[in-house]
Amino acid sequence: MNLITKAKIFGEVKCHMYTIEWQKRGFHHVHILIWLKDSLHVHRVDDIISAEIPNPQDKDLFYIVTKQMVHGPCGSINPRSPCMKDGICTKRYPRHFFGFNVFSRKE
């Protein structure tokens, strides 16, 4: 949060809020909501945020991430995936992307 709020990697922050959640399997993650002073261009986000699968040489970490935190492949390319039931992914993948701007509606 210091990188976002104090180092201003996305620009000046008007306000923010976040919550940290712990999953049943012990993994934690965070939900962050940030209001920026100026608009942020999508290409800047990809320059700063990324996710990588650990090096396979670290067998324990690689196994945990690939088995517990990565979904798929499933669907027609892997109908035997554990998430498949009656030919459909029980996790509703693949999902269609939808984007919206809550501040763009006209009043």
trRosetta pair geometry for C-beta under 8 A, 3 or more apart (Angstrom, degrees):
i j d omega theta_ij theta_ji phi_ij phi_ji
1 4 5.6 -58 -152 41 42 109
1 5 5.6 12 161 1 78 115
1 16 7.3 168 -150 113 105 149
1 18 6.7 -134 -91 14 124 150
1 32 7.7 -172 -98 -121 90 128
2 5 6.3 -65 -126 52 26 91
2 6 4.8 -23 -166 29 70 120
2 7 6.5 64 138 -8 71 98
3 6 7.4 -30 -72 55 11 80
3 7 4.7 -32 -144 43 47 129
3 9 5.1 5 160 -13 90 130
4 7 7.4 32 -9 54 13 85
4 8 7.7 43 173 -103 30 24
4 9 6.1 -64 -98 37 44 98
4 10 6.2 6 -141 12 79 111
4 13 6.4 71 146 -63 84 142
4 16 6.9 101 119 -95 127 163
4 32 7.5 159 -25 179 176 147
4 34 6.3 -106 174 -103 133 146
5 8 7.5 -15 160 -71 15 57
5 13 5.1 -70 -119 39 64 152
5 16 6.2 -111 -82 16 111 144
8 11 5.9 -31 180 168 95 9
8 12 5.7 -9 -134 -80 126 44
8 13 6.8 -145 -111 -12 76 86
9 48 5.6 125 153 -132 126 146
10 13 7.4 68 70 -71 103 90
10 34 6.9 77 70 127 152 153
10 36 6.0 -101 124 -96 109 133
10 40 5.4 -18 -174 -109 101 136
10 44 6.9 125 -128 125 67 125
10 45 7.5 27 -113 -89 109 73
10 48 7.2 -116 -72 35 80 167
11 36 5.1 63 80 -162 115 122
11 37 6.3 -130 141 47 109 89
11 38 5.2 -105 176 52 153 98
11 40 6.3 -150 11 -86 127 91
12 36 6.7 113 78 -163 54 73
12 37 4.0 3 84 9 107 131
12 38 7.0 75 41 6 92 90
13 16 5.6 -19 -180 -36 133 112
13 34 5.9 -73 -131 -163 108 102
13 35 7.0 100 -167 75 68 57
13 36 6.1 -56 -107 -105 50 58
13 37 7.3 -96 -59 -19 5 85
14 35 4.3 -54 59 107 113 105
14 36 6.5 129 -2 -166 90 6
14 37 5.5 137 -55 -70 89 65
15 34 8.0 -180 94 -151 43 47
15 35 5.1 19 52 43 75 116
16 32 6.8 -11 -170 -171 110 90
16 33 6.6 163 -155 88 61 57
16 34 4.7 -7 -108 -108 101 69
16 35 7.0 -153 -73 22 55 69
17 32 7.7 167 88 -152 44 49
17 33 5.2 -1 58 56 86 102
18 30 5.5 11 -179 -180 118 110
18 31 6.4 170 -151 86 66 52
18 32 4.4 -12 -102 -104 109 70
18 33 7.1 -178 -77 21 58 64
19 30 7.0 167 84 -151 39 67
19 31 5.3 0 54 52 87 98
20 28 5.8 13 178 180 99 120
20 29 7.5 174 -152 90 62 28
20 30 5.0 -32 -100 -97 68 85
21 28 6.5 166 87 -152 44 70
21 29 5.9 -16 60 62 92 75
21 30 7.4 163 16 -95 73 32
21 31 7.0 42 -9 -10 114 99
22 26 7.2 -23 -174 -144 97 27
22 27 7.6 159 -156 85 57 32
22 28 4.8 -33 -99 -95 65 89
23 26 6.7 -32 76 39 83 23
23 27 4.7 2 37 61 124 79
23 28 6.9 -159 4 -83 78 34
23 29 7.3 44 -33 3 106 99
25 68 5.9 -175 150 -161 159 130
27 68 6.9 157 -30 134 140 126
27 69 6.7 159 -126 -83 171 111
36 39 7.2 126 91 -103 124 13
36 40 5.7 91 31 -38 167 106
40 44 5.9 -114 -175 63 88 128
40 45 6.7 79 146 -52 123 97
41 44 5.1 94 70 -4 82 105
42 45 5.8 -50 -162 24 45 113
42 46 7.0 36 151 -12 71 103
43 46 5.9 -55 -154 38 40 110
43 47 6.7 45 149 -24 67 104
44 47 5.5 -53 -153 31 37 116
44 48 6.6 18 156 -8 68 111
45 48 6.2 -75 -154 43 31 100
45 49 5.7 -22 174 25 74 113
46 49 6.9 -66 -110 58 25 78
46 50 7.6 65 -167 -76 56 84
53 62 7.0 60 164 -135 93 77
53 65 5.9 162 -142 117 72 134
53 66 6.3 50 -149 -73 122 91
53 70 7.2 6 -98 -64 114 142
54 58 5.3 -71 154 67 124 122
54 61 4.4 -45 93 121 173 112
54 62 4.9 -128 83 -79 103 65
54 65 5.5 137 8 12 103 148
55 58 5.3 83 73 8 87 96
55 62 6.8 -85 91 -70 36 115
56 59 7.2 30 174 -92 57 56
56 62 4.9 88 -117 -124 46 163
57 62 7.8 121 40 -31 28 138
58 61 4.4 -3 129 39 117 114
58 62 5.6 139 83 -24 71 94
59 62 5.8 -60 -138 41 24 112
59 63 6.1 25 163 -21 63 109
60 63 6.0 -59 -150 35 25 109
60 64 6.5 22 156 -17 63 108
61 64 5.8 -54 -146 36 32 111
61 65 6.2 24 161 -13 67 109
62 65 6.2 -62 -146 40 25 104
62 66 6.0 9 165 -6 65 116
63 66 6.3 -65 -137 45 23 100
63 67 5.7 1 172 0 64 121
64 67 6.6 -72 -137 47 16 96
64 68 5.5 -27 -179 21 60 125
64 69 7.4 39 137 -4 69 107
65 68 6.8 -69 -116 52 14 86
65 69 5.0 -46 -155 42 56 122
65 70 6.6 55 148 -22 70 105
66 69 7.5 -24 -54 51 12 80
66 70 5.3 -27 -142 27 44 132
67 70 7.7 19 -23 41 11 91
71 74 7.3 -48 162 -5 86 118
71 83 7.0 32 -156 -35 97 158
71 91 6.1 -113 -147 93 142 162
71 93 6.1 157 136 -35 132 160
72 75 7.8 1 -131 4 108 93
72 78 7.2 135 -166 46 67 137
72 81 6.8 -21 -130 -133 44 155
72 83 7.8 -50 -76 30 55 140
72 93 6.2 -108 -66 121 117 155
73 77 5.2 -41 146 92 131 120
73 78 4.7 122 101 3 88 132
73 81 6.8 -132 101 -76 47 138
74 77 7.6 98 112 62 11 83
74 78 5.3 -81 -111 74 32 103
74 79 7.9 86 -168 -98 64 25
74 81 3.8 -104 -107 53 88 161
74 83 5.2 -52 -98 64 157 114
74 84 5.7 -178 -162 -58 110 97
74 89 4.8 102 116 -96 139 114
74 91 7.9 112 36 41 160 108
74 93 6.0 93 56 82 119 116
75 78 6.8 56 50 44 53 69
75 79 7.5 -50 126 -80 21 60
75 81 7.8 14 4 17 42 138
75 84 7.7 -172 -60 -94 23 113
75 89 6.1 -37 -65 -40 73 114
75 93 7.1 -107 -44 109 108 84
75 94 6.7 -20 -50 -15 147 88
76 79 6.7 6 -131 -60 30 94
78 81 4.5 73 120 -44 109 104
78 84 7.7 -159 112 -35 73 136
79 84 5.7 150 -169 -173 49 169
79 87 6.6 -23 -139 -118 110 64
80 84 6.9 -121 -137 42 4 139
81 84 4.9 102 64 -17 81 106
81 89 7.4 -7 85 -108 132 90
83 89 5.1 20 125 -151 114 79
83 90 5.1 -140 -177 38 74 89
83 91 5.1 -40 -161 -2 137 106
83 93 7.4 32 121 33 151 113
84 87 6.8 5 -172 -114 106 13
84 88 7.0 142 -149 68 67 25
84 89 6.0 -45 -92 -92 62 52
84 90 7.2 -169 -100 -12 11 86
85 88 6.4 -36 70 64 65 76
85 90 5.2 52 11 -60 114 108
89 92 6.2 -146 97 -34 100 8
89 93 4.6 -71 122 51 163 74
89 94 7.8 96 22 -21 153 39
92 95 6.0 51 126 -80 93 97
100 104 7.7 -139 179 36 68 120
101 104 3.9 70 88 -14 113 117
102 105 7.3 -32 -174 -4 40 105
